[in-house]
Amino acid sequence: MFSIYLKNDFNRLFKEDKAQGSVELILLIGGIIVIVLVCMFVYKSYMGGLGDELESNELESLNNSFEELSSKFE
């Protein structure tokens, strides 16, 4: 009789551990998603400002190349 109660208590405890493990896993995945979203937002802001600098540098380089080529044909 005592072993039946012990077995029932063990099964109940095991089921609660499974639920706790699932909740911890869900919280961990949610935390990772939040961190990834924050990193994407920061990266997007950084790259948005950097893109203007790259475009202006590329245009200057292209203009300088055209000027060098045009001076060779004169």
N, C-alpha and C positions, 0 to 999 in steps of 0.2 A: 504494500500500500504506500509506504513511504517513498519507494522508488518511483511510483507513478507521479507523485507530486514533484519529486525532484526532476523527473524527465520533463514534465510540463513546464516547470520553471526554467529549465535549460532551453527548451524550445522557444519559449516566449522571449528570453534574453537574447537568443540567437537572432530572432526576427527583428528585435529592436536594434541590434548591432547592424544588421543589413540595412535597415532604414536610415540609421545614423550615417553609415558609409555612403549611401546614396545622396543624402542631403549634403554631406561634406564635398562630394564630387561635384554636385550641381553648383555649390558656392564657389568652388575652385575654378570651374569652367567660367562662371559668371565673372569672377575677378579677372581672369585672363582676358576675357572679351573686353572688359572696361579698360584694362591697360592697353590693349591693342588699339582701341578706338581713340584713346588719348594720344598715343604715339602717332597715329595716322593724322590726327588734327594738327599736332605740332609739326609734323613732317610736311603736311600740305601748306601750312603757313610759311614755313622756311623755304620750301621750293617755289612758292608763288613769288616771293621777293627776289629769289635768286634768278628766276627766269628772266626778269627784266634786265638784270645786269648781263646775263649771258647773251641776250638778244642784241643789246647795244654794243657789246664787245665784238660779237660776230659781225655786225653791220660795219663797224669801224674797220675790222680786219678785211672784210670783203671790199670796202671802198678803197682801202690802201692797196690792195692787190690790183684792182682795176686801174688805179692811178699809175702804178708801176708798169702795168702792161701798156697803157696808153702812151706813157713816156717813151717806151721802146719803139713804138710804131711811128713816132713823130719824126 
